[in-house]
């Protein structure tokens, strides 16, 4: 891989949906660059510090949330003279997002008292009942014509369904009640026919409703009297629903029977299956396998990797011991259970992170209904993401250009999937069914905390606390 130089940012950079541009913010200044050359296309000055950035789905506009002023400013990529300012006044701004057509901005007021839809076409404003959550519980169907919103009324959870039309905007279509204690979030199925809702951790419950009439299709409860579901994600094809739980198990539910077809147990030591590959990060400067230093309960997350050390993956024999961190008993929101779920583009592989085993990434194969690989790192995992299908088909996830070292699994097929991982250091970790590798980012002092693949898959944006760079797949 080849890497650009580092650029300043106070927020994670955001790639445009068409993959051609990247938007970044430094305090009150918005800068838009081309992804391929990183040449500056536009520079805009906002009224105050920018707290959030979001591209419109059509890649024509960028919305900047200015929370301190209860204002959202919208800028045009095509017309630098065009600008829009949305002032919510005393209502405040907690969150903002684009409608699927890229022509309206949805704003959630403080304390979720209302949801406002502002049209950029005719300046029309529509007020909808306040959602239950500011940043969660609102989703659009894949076609972009329907919106589902979690609401709380009469001490019960409801889902309100809205239809979109060019003439009337968003209008209420139906509303149905949920059999939940305190619904946490919802998600549309990829085909737009179903809506999955999962309860708060106080009760393990995942309900699936038909989007047309709100009929309940399934109620899944794995166990009682313990902390329940933590995250959920639909497989790209909609044939399965993955649910991560506080019991350190990810359950993959069949999309027809709604029963578990795979239970992913994150236990230690890893003893199998025979075809599973375990990769452990090795720092060459130390000459030995770098020990995974598990942090103490309530302490720091662990020491970062040494910047002067070169690293590679080493294939380890089974059984393999995965470091576990017991959560502190005197603090809320324990770092426990499966909180990260990421499906590969073809829906055959599922990557997970068990929060009390923060150094490890687990990859599960639905075709074999078992563990495919485990990646153990010196530092806790900060973020992971699958490369889009187009990029995954172009290569097997090698380090490229001598940037890092890798390990290849004997007998593995070339595969078309590629997973990227960062751990807060100057390294990008790549895995595919063919093997795993470590790519060193040649930017002095850079510490990657997050990553985002360009839609075309030819580039990946890595960002740290105050800088970002772009990596290009060779």
C-alpha positions as a Python dict, from the first residue, in 0.01 Angstrom:
ca = {
    (1, 'X'): (0, 0, 0),
    (2, 'X'): (99, 363, -55),
    (3, 'X'): (15, 635, 197),
    (4, 'X'): (-37, 1008, 175),
    (5, 'X'): (109, 1260, 415),
    (6, 'X'): (-88, 1346, 727),
    (7, 'X'): (-345, 1628, 738),
    (8, 'X'): (-483, 1800, 1045),
    (9, 'X'): (-835, 1727, 1163),
    (10, 'X'): (-1039, 1775, 1479),
    (11, 'X'): (-1302, 1520, 1373),
    (12, 'X'): (-1273, 1189, 1188),
    (13, 'X'): (-1266, 1259, 811),
    (14, 'X'): (-1571, 1156, 611),
    (15, 'X'): (-1550, 1003, 263),
    (16, 'X'): (-1818, 1098, 13),
    (17, 'X'): (-2060, 821, -89),
    (18, 'X'): (-1918, 819, -442),
    (19, 'X'): (-1565, 783, -303),
    (20, 'X'): (-1430, 1085, -493),
    (21, 'X'): (-1386, 1335, -207),
    (22, 'X'): (-1299, 1348, 161),
    (23, 'X'): (-1425, 1614, 403),
    (24, 'X'): (-1231, 1711, 714),
    (25, 'X'): (-1274, 1976, 982),
    (26, 'X'): (-1028, 2173, 1193),
    (27, 'X'): (-1226, 2361, 1457),
    (28, 'X'): (-1453, 2589, 1248),
    (29, 'X'): (-1296, 2525, 904),
    (30, 'X'): (-1427, 2266, 658),
    (31, 'X'): (-1192, 2140, 387),
    (32, 'X'): (-1291, 1917, 95),
    (33, 'X'): (-1020, 1731, -95),
    (34, 'X'): (-1004, 1486, -381),
    (35, 'X'): (-932, 1135, -258),
    (36, 'X'): (-696, 1042, -541),
    (37, 'X'): (-470, 1348, -531),
    (38, 'X'): (-574, 1508, -198),
    (39, 'X'): (-579, 1843, -374),
    (40, 'X'): (-801, 2097, -201),
    (41, 'X'): (-1132, 2148, -380),
    (42, 'X'): (-1314, 2381, -141),
    (43, 'X'): (-1253, 2549, 194),
    (44, 'X'): (-1546, 2680, 397),
    (45, 'X'): (-1557, 2875, 723),
    (46, 'X'): (-1839, 2795, 964),
    (47, 'X'): (-1980, 3018, 1236),
    (48, 'X'): (-1842, 2810, 1521),
    (49, 'X'): (-1663, 2487, 1602),
    (50, 'X'): (-1780, 2190, 1395),
    (51, 'X'): (-1900, 1895, 1603),
    (52, 'X'): (-2015, 1659, 1326),
    (53, 'X'): (-1981, 1613, 951),
    (54, 'X'): (-2203, 1422, 712),
    (55, 'X'): (-2212, 1397, 334),
    (56, 'X'): (-2544, 1392, 155),
    (57, 'X'): (-2620, 1056, -12),
    (58, 'X'): (-2583, 1218, -355),
    (59, 'X'): (-2232, 1350, -266),
    (60, 'X'): (-2334, 1707, -351),
    (61, 'X'): (-2358, 1864, -5),
    (62, 'X'): (-2186, 1851, 334),
    (63, 'X'): (-2375, 1920, 657),
    (64, 'X'): (-2184, 2062, 955),
    (65, 'X'): (-2338, 2042, 1300),
    (66, 'X'): (-2252, 2339, 1525),
    (67, 'X'): (-2386, 2224, 1861),
    (68, 'X'): (-2272, 2533, 2052),
    (69, 'X'): (-2492, 2753, 1832),
    (70, 'X'): (-2781, 2506, 1781),
    (71, 'X'): (-2713, 2545, 1410),
    (72, 'X'): (-2651, 2326, 1107),
    (73, 'X'): (-2467, 2472, 809),
    (74, 'X'): (-2485, 2304, 469),
    (75, 'X'): (-2230, 2363, 194),
    (76, 'X'): (-2239, 2271, -174),
    (77, 'X'): (-1952, 2094, -343),
    (78, 'X'): (-2060, 2209, -689),
    (79, 'X'): (-2146, 2573, -613),
    (80, 'X'): (-1915, 2749, -365),
    (81, 'X'): (-2148, 3051, -357),
    (82, 'X'): (-2442, 2843, -231),
    (83, 'X'): (-2487, 2801, 143),
    (84, 'X'): (-2762, 2706, 384),
    (85, 'X'): (-2796, 2783, 754),
    (86, 'X'): (-3052, 2606, 973),
    (87, 'X'): (-3102, 2765, 1315),
    (88, 'X'): (-3305, 2565, 1567),
    (89, 'X'): (-3292, 2839, 1830),
    (90, 'X'): (-3389, 2743, 2187),
    (91, 'X'): (-3483, 2389, 2076),
    (92, 'X'): (-3115, 2311, 2022),
    (93, 'X'): (-2947, 2047, 1807),
    (94, 'X'): (-2857, 1704, 1943),
    (95, 'X'): (-2811, 1523, 1612),
    (96, 'X'): (-2856, 1579, 1241),
    (97, 'X'): (-2864, 1351, 938),
    (98, 'X'): (-2956, 1351, 572),
    (99, 'X'): (-3265, 1206, 413),
    (100, 'X'): (-3192, 933, 155),
    (101, 'X'): (-3258, 1165, -140),
    (102, 'X'): (-2999, 1416, -18),
    (103, 'X'): (-3247, 1704, -40),
    (104, 'X'): (-3359, 1729, 324),
    (105, 'X'): (-3188, 1752, 661),
    (106, 'X'): (-3337, 1584, 969),
    (107, 'X'): (-3255, 1747, 1303),
    (108, 'X'): (-3323, 1605, 1650),
    (109, 'X'): (-3374, 1879, 1910),
    (110, 'X'): (-3231, 1876, 2260),
    (111, 'X'): (-3384, 1612, 2487),
    (112, 'X'): (-3540, 1460, 2171),
    (113, 'X'): (-3845, 1684, 2206),
    (114, 'X'): (-3901, 1691, 1830),
    (115, 'X'): (-3772, 1577, 1492),
    (116, 'X'): (-3757, 1851, 1229),
    (117, 'X'): (-3727, 1794, 854),
    (118, 'X'): (-3585, 2087, 658),
    (119, 'X'): (-3612, 2083, 278),
    (120, 'X'): (-3326, 2235, 80),
    (121, 'X'): (-3549, 2260, -228),
    (122, 'X'): (-3838, 2479, -110),
    (123, 'X'): (-3723, 2567, 246),
    (124, 'X'): (-4025, 2387, 385),
    (125, 'X'): (-4009, 2274, 748),
    (126, 'X'): (-4198, 1976, 891),
    (127, 'X'): (-4222, 1883, 1259),
    (128, 'X'): (-4252, 1519, 1362),
    (129, 'X'): (-4295, 1374, 1713),
    (130, 'X'): (-3974, 1345, 1909),
    (131, 'X'): (-3784, 1017, 1873),
    (132, 'X'): (-3691, 808, 2174),
    (133, 'X'): (-3317, 845, 2112),
    (134, 'X'): (-3116, 1122, 1952),
    (135, 'X'): (-2854, 918, 1766),
    (136, 'X'): (-3019, 574, 1761),
    (137, 'X'): (-3359, 431, 1682),
    (138, 'X'): (-3407, 603, 1345),
    (139, 'X'): (-3340, 426, 1017),
    (140, 'X'): (-3440, 436, 651),
    (141, 'X'): (-3528, 134, 443),
    (142, 'X'): (-3280, 35, 168),
    (143, 'X'): (-3495, 201, -99),
    (144, 'X'): (-3502, 529, 93),
    (145, 'X'): (-3881, 563, 75),
    (146, 'X'): (-3970, 468, 434),
    (147, 'X'): (-3843, 579, 773),
    (148, 'X'): (-3878, 389, 1101),
    (149, 'X'): (-3853, 582, 1428),
    (150, 'X'): (-3850, 448, 1783),
    (151, 'X'): (-4090, 636, 2010),
    (152, 'X'): (-4183, 616, 2378),
    (153, 'X'): (-4549, 675, 2459),
    (154, 'X'): (-4760, 577, 2759),
    (155, 'X'): (-4467, 386, 2911),
    (156, 'X'): (-4445, 165, 2601),
    (157, 'X'): (-4212, 146, 2303),
    (158, 'X'): (-4357, 212, 1958),
    (159, 'X'): (-4226, 213, 1602),
    (160, 'X'): (-4361, 489, 1380),
    (161, 'X'): (-4339, 429, 1005),
    (162, 'X'): (-4327, 727, 769),
    (163, 'X'): (-4365, 730, 391),
    (164, 'X'): (-4190, 982, 170),
    (165, 'X'): (-4338, 1159, -130),
    (166, 'X'): (-4214, 1454, -331),
    (167, 'X'): (-4536, 1646, -267),
    (168, 'X'): (-4599, 1579, 102),
    (169, 'X'): (-4255, 1498, 237),
    (170, 'X'): (-4258, 1252, 528),
    (171, 'X'): (-4608, 1151, 639),
    (172, 'X'): (-4710, 900, 907),
    (173, 'X'): (-4812, 567, 760),
    (174, 'X'): (-4862, 349, 1068),
    (175, 'X'): (-4751, 296, 1424),
    (176, 'X'): (-4725, -31, 1617),
    (177, 'X'): (-4640, -118, 1976),
    (178, 'X'): (-4340, -329, 2076),
    (179, 'X'): (-4319, -604, 2335),
    (180, 'X'): (-4002, -459, 2487),
    (181, 'X'): (-3900, -322, 2823),
    (182, 'X'): (-3679, -38, 2696),
    (183, 'X'): (-3597, -67, 2324),
    (184, 'X'): (-3239, 31, 2246),
    (185, 'X'): (-3225, 42, 1865),
    (186, 'X'): (-3372, -88, 1540),
    (187, 'X'): (-3252, -194, 1196),
    (188, 'X'): (-3419, -260, 859),
    (189, 'X'): (-3356, -588, 685),
    (190, 'X'): (-3161, -549, 357),
    (191, 'X'): (-3474, -627, 153),
    (192, 'X'): (-3684, -372, 343),
    (193, 'X'): (-3949, -624, 446),
    (194, 'X'): (-3866, -656, 818),
    (195, 'X'): (-3756, -444, 1112),
    (196, 'X'): (-3549, -587, 1397),
    (197, 'X'): (-3563, -419, 1740),
    (198, 'X'): (-3349, -516, 2037),
    (199, 'X'): (-3411, -435, 2400),
    (200, 'X'): (-3185, -263, 2649),
    (201, 'X'): (-2926, -476, 2832),
    (202, 'X'): (-3166, -515, 3126),
    (203, 'X'): (-3369, -771, 2931),
    (204, 'X'): (-3257, -1009, 2657),
    (205, 'X'): (-3513, -970, 2381),
    (206, 'X'): (-3491, -928, 2004),
    (207, 'X'): (-3819, -878, 1819),
    (208, 'X'): (-3871, -885, 1442),
    (209, 'X'): (-4175, -716, 1286),
    (210, 'X'): (-4310, -708, 932),
    (211, 'X'): (-4262, -364, 783),
    (212, 'X'): (-4591, -368, 590),
    (213, 'X'): (-4840, -425, 872),
    (214, 'X'): (-4627, -431, 1188),
    (215, 'X'): (-4707, -796, 1261),
    (216, 'X'): (-4466, -961, 1504),
    (217, 'X'): (-4273, -1234, 1323),
    (218, 'X'): (-4039, -1344, 1601),
    (219, 'X'): (-3944, -1287, 1963),
    (220, 'X'): (-3601, -1426, 2053),
    (221, 'X'): (-3468, -1456, 2408),
    (222, 'X'): (-3149, -1654, 2467),
    (223, 'X'): (-3159, -1640, 2848),
    (224, 'X'): (-3318, -1460, 3144),
    (225, 'X'): (-3206, -1281, 3459),
    (226, 'X'): (-2877, -1145, 3319),
    (227, 'X'): (-2754, -860, 3101),
    (228, 'X'): (-2886, -924, 2750),
    (229, 'X'): (-2822, -808, 2394),
    (230, 'X'): (-2549, -553, 2329),
    (231, 'X'): (-2550, -515, 1949),
    (232, 'X'): (-2721, -655, 1640),
    (233, 'X'): (-2653, -651, 1266),
    (234, 'X'): (-2827, -793, 959),
    (235, 'X'): (-2627, -1001, 714),
    (236, 'X'): (-2603, -821, 375),
    (237, 'X'): (-2839, -1067, 208),
    (238, 'X'): (-3090, -1054, 493),
    (239, 'X'): (-3075, -1430, 547),
    (240, 'X'): (-2937, -1396, 901),
    (241, 'X'): (-2932, -1160, 1197),
    (242, 'X'): (-2629, -1150, 1430),
    (243, 'X'): (-2684, -1059, 1795),
    (244, 'X'): (-2395, -985, 2032),
    (245, 'X'): (-2462, -1043, 2401),
    (246, 'X'): (-2314, -972, 2742),
    (247, 'X'): (-2260, -1346, 2796),
    (248, 'X'): (-1966, -1324, 2548),
    (249, 'X'): (-2156, -1510, 2275),
    (250, 'X'): (-2263, -1384, 1932),
    (251, 'X'): (-2568, -1567, 1802),
    (252, 'X'): (-2648, -1579, 1431),
    (253, 'X'): (-3023, -1621, 1385),
    (254, 'X'): (-3172, -1788, 1078),
    (255, 'X'): (-3376, -1534, 881),
    (256, 'X'): (-3666, -1778, 837),
    (257, 'X'): (-3693, -1979, 1157),
    (258, 'X'): (-3533, -1711, 1379),
    (259, 'X'): (-3344, -1980, 1568),
    (260, 'X'): (-2964, -1979, 1618),
    (261, 'X'): (-2781, -2141, 1329),
    (262, 'X'): (-2442, -2049, 1480),
    (263, 'X'): (-2333, -1962, 1834),
    (264, 'X'): (-1996, -1787, 1843),
    (265, 'X'): (-1839, -1854, 2183),
    (266, 'X'): (-1547, -1628, 2267),
    (267, 'X'): (-1371, -1862, 2505),
    (268, 'X'): (-1008, -1908, 2600),
    (269, 'X'): (-806, -2104, 2515),
    (270, 'X'): (-893, -2134, 2146),
    (271, 'X'): (-882, -2507, 2077),
    (272, 'X'): (-1027, -2541, 1731),
    (273, 'X'): (-1152, -2625, 1481),
    (274, 'X'): (-852, -2772, 1300),
    (275, 'X'): (-893, -2538, 1004),
    (276, 'X'): (-891, -2222, 1216),
    (277, 'X'): (-583, -2000, 1196),
    (278, 'X'): (-463, -1797, 1494),
    (279, 'X'): (-237, -1498, 1419),
    (280, 'X'): (-40, -1325, 1693),
    (281, 'X'): (137, -993, 1652),
    (282, 'X'): (515, -1021, 1677),
    (283, 'X'): (734, -714, 1727),
    (284, 'X'): (1069, -779, 1562),
    (285, 'X'): (1263, -536, 1781),
    (286, 'X'): (1197, -755, 2080),
    (287, 'X'): (1288, -1074, 1897),
    (288, 'X'): (1017, -1267, 2075),
    (289, 'X'): (641, -1282, 2064),
    (290, 'X'): (518, -957, 2213),
    (291, 'X'): (322, -1039, 2526),
    (292, 'X'): (-35, -915, 2534),
    (293, 'X'): (-35, -701, 2847),
    (294, 'X'): (-389, -717, 2977),
    (295, 'X'): (-489, -400, 3163),
    (296, 'X'): (-611, -418, 3519),
    (297, 'X'): (-982, -367, 3592),
    (298, 'X'): (-1056, 3, 3573),
    (299, 'X'): (-701, 82, 3459),
    (300, 'X'): (-560, 201, 3125),
    (301, 'X'): (-631, 4, 2811),
    (302, 'X'): (-274, -127, 2782),
    (303, 'X'): (55, 3, 2646),
    (304, 'X'): (63, 108, 2278),
    (305, 'X'): (293, -73, 2035),
    (306, 'X'): (650, 53, 2016),
    (307, 'X'): (690, 287, 1720),
    (308, 'X'): (1051, 189, 1656),
    (309, 'X'): (957, -178, 1632),
    (310, 'X'): (865, -354, 1311),
    (311, 'X'): (580, -598, 1342),
    (312, 'X'): (436, -897, 1165),
    (313, 'X'): (185, -1172, 1227),
    (314, 'X'): (298, -1518, 1335),
    (315, 'X'): (78, -1826, 1301),
    (316, 'X'): (35, -1989, 1642),
    (317, 'X'): (-48, -2351, 1716),
    (318, 'X'): (-364, -2452, 1898),
    (319, 'X'): (-463, -2432, 2175),
    (320, 'X'): (-402, -2057, 2208),
    (321, 'X'): (-465, -1848, 2519),
    (322, 'X'): (-651, -1519, 2462),
    (323, 'X'): (-599, -1253, 2728),
    (324, 'X'): (-918, -1159, 2913),
    (325, 'X'): (-978, -845, 3119),
    (326, 'X'): (-1224, -879, 3410),
    (327, 'X'): (-1446, -568, 3423),
    (328, 'X'): (-1439, -356, 3739),
    (329, 'X'): (-1732, -431, 3969),
    (330, 'X'): (-1766, -76, 4101),
    (331, 'X'): (-1823, 102, 3767),
    (332, 'X'): (-2124, 117, 3533),
    (333, 'X'): (-2128, 7, 3168),
    (334, 'X'): (-1885, -283, 3206),
    (335, 'X'): (-1650, -366, 2920),
    (336, 'X'): (-1800, -709, 2882),
    (337, 'X'): (-1957, -908, 2600),
    (338, 'X'): (-1970, -889, 2223),
    (339, 'X'): (-2019, -524, 2130),
    (340, 'X'): (-1873, -523, 1777),
    (341, 'X'): (-2030, -713, 1486),
    (342, 'X'): (-1921, -664, 1123),
    (343, 'X'): (-2040, -870, 825),
    (344, 'X'): (-1828, -921, 516),
    (345, 'X'): (-1982, -788, 192),
    (346, 'X'): (-2087, -1138, 80),
    (347, 'X'): (-2247, -1216, 417),
    (348, 'X'): (-2043, -1532, 467),
    (349, 'X'): (-1798, -1403, 730),
    (350, 'X'): (-1867, -1228, 1060),
    (351, 'X'): (-1599, -1035, 1252),
    (352, 'X'): (-1653, -983, 1625),
    (353, 'X'): (-1479, -827, 1923),
    (354, 'X'): (-1548, -942, 2278),
    (355, 'X'): (-1507, -628, 2489),
    (356, 'X'): (-1338, -805, 2780),
    (357, 'X'): (-1090, -961, 2532),
    (358, 'X'): (-1004, -627, 2367),
    (359, 'X'): (-682, -740, 2196),
    (360, 'X'): (-847, -1004, 1977),
    (361, 'X'): (-1057, -1006, 1660),
    (362, 'X'): (-1257, -1320, 1584),
    (363, 'X'): (-1369, -1415, 1233),
    (364, 'X'): (-1650, -1669, 1193),
    (365, 'X'): (-1744, -1856, 874),
    (366, 'X'): (-2112, -1928, 814),
    (367, 'X'): (-2027, -2187, 548),
    (368, 'X'): (-1855, -2408, 804),
    (369, 'X'): (-2053, -2274, 1102),
    (370, 'X'): (-1731, -2237, 1298),
    (371, 'X'): (-1433, -2015, 1374),
    (372, 'X'): (-1224, -1923, 1069),
    (373, 'X'): (-950, -1713, 1230),
    (374, 'X'): (-847, -1516, 1538),
    (375, 'X'): (-612, -1217, 1541),
    (376, 'X'): (-431, -1127, 1865),
    (377, 'X'): (-262, -786, 1896),
    (378, 'X'): (-26, -608, 2131),
    (379, 'X'): (-279, -326, 2190),
    (380, 'X'): (-659, -326, 2222),
    (381, 'X'): (-856, -307, 1899),
    (382, 'X'): (-988, 43, 1829),
    (383, 'X'): (-1181, -16, 1506),
    (384, 'X'): (-1234, -264, 1224),
    (385, 'X'): (-1405, -257, 884),
    (386, 'X'): (-1448, -484, 583),
    (387, 'X'): (-1333, -360, 244),
    (388, 'X'): (-1614, -323, -11),
    (389, 'X'): (-1667, -614, -247),
    (390, 'X'): (-1494, -443, -541),
    (391, 'X'): (-1176, -390, -339),
    (392, 'X'): (-1181, -733, -180),
    (393, 'X'): (-1189, -899, -519),
    (394, 'X'): (-881, -706, -629),
    (395, 'X'): (-641, -857, -378),
    (396, 'X'): (-585, -1085, -84),
    (397, 'X'): (-498, -826, 180),
    (398, 'X'): (-119, -835, 151),
    (399, 'X'): (102, -572, 308),
    (400, 'X'): (222, -428, -22),
    (401, 'X'): (545, -251, -103),
    (402, 'X'): (738, -403, 185),
    (403, 'X'): (534, -198, 428),
    (404, 'X'): (479, -483, 667),
    (405, 'X'): (510, -853, 733),
    (406, 'X'): (246, -1117, 706),
    (407, 'X'): (160, -1479, 759),
    (408, 'X'): (-15, -1699, 508),
    (409, 'X'): (-244, -1978, 607),
    (410, 'X'): (-142, -2303, 445),
    (411, 'X'): (-406, -2449, 217),
    (412, 'X'): (-632, -2144, 230),
    (413, 'X'): (-808, -2026, -82),
    (414, 'X'): (-739, -1686, -225),
    (415, 'X'): (-1075, -1555, -107),
    (416, 'X'): (-1231, -1222, -193),
    (417, 'X'): (-1284, -1073, 154),
    (418, 'X'): (-1050, -829, 328),
    (419, 'X'): (-1074, -703, 686),
    (420, 'X'): (-892, -396, 815),
    (421, 'X'): (-809, -342, 1185),
    (422, 'X'): (-641, -59, 1378),
    (423, 'X'): (-525, -58, 1741),
    (424, 'X'): (-419, 300, 1809),
    (425, 'X'): (-68, 271, 1662),
    (426, 'X'): (109, 333, 1332),
    (427, 'X'): (-7, 2, 1184),
    (428, 'X'): (-293, -121, 967),
    (429, 'X'): (-370, -490, 1009),
    (430, 'X'): (-521, -677, 714),
    (431, 'X'): (-678, -1022, 707),
    (432, 'X'): (-824, -1231, 427),
    (433, 'X'): (-892, -1606, 396),
    (434, 'X'): (-552, -1631, 226),
    (435, 'X'): (-356, -1486, 518),
    (436, 'X'): (-286, -1184, 736),
    (437, 'X'): (-36, -899, 724),
    (438, 'X'): (75, -585, 906),
    (439, 'X'): (113, -261, 710),
    (440, 'X'): (322, 14, 874),
    (441, 'X'): (198, 368, 813),
    (442, 'X'): (506, 577, 720),
    (443, 'X'): (379, 894, 890),
    (444, 'X'): (585, 1011, 1191),
    (445, 'X'): (388, 1013, 1513),
    (446, 'X'): (67, 885, 1354),
    (447, 'X'): (-166, 676, 1573),
    (448, 'X'): (-466, 527, 1391),
    (449, 'X'): (-785, 521, 1597),
    (450, 'X'): (-1034, 457, 1319),
    (451, 'X'): (-1062, 360, 955),
    (452, 'X'): (-1311, 388, 670),
    (453, 'X'): (-1289, 227, 327),
    (454, 'X'): (-1377, 426, 17),
    (455, 'X'): (-1688, 283, -154),
    (456, 'X'): (-1483, 175, -453),
    (457, 'X'): (-1237, 5, -221),
    (458, 'X'): (-924, 154, -373),
    (459, 'X'): (-847, 369, -69),
    (460, 'X'): (-884, 363, 308),
    (461, 'X'): (-894, 667, 538),
    (462, 'X'): (-710, 630, 868),
    (463, 'X'): (-758, 889, 1139),
    (464, 'X'): (-598, 961, 1473),
    (465, 'X'): (-669, 1215, 1744),
    (466, 'X'): (-578, 1521, 1536),
    (467, 'X'): (-464, 1395, 1195),
    (468, 'X'): (-564, 1166, 910),
    (469, 'X'): (-406, 1008, 606),
    (470, 'X'): (-521, 805, 306),
    (471, 'X'): (-388, 462, 216),
    (472, 'X'): (-408, 346, -145),
    (473, 'X'): (-441, -20, -235),
    (474, 'X'): (-178, -116, -492),
}
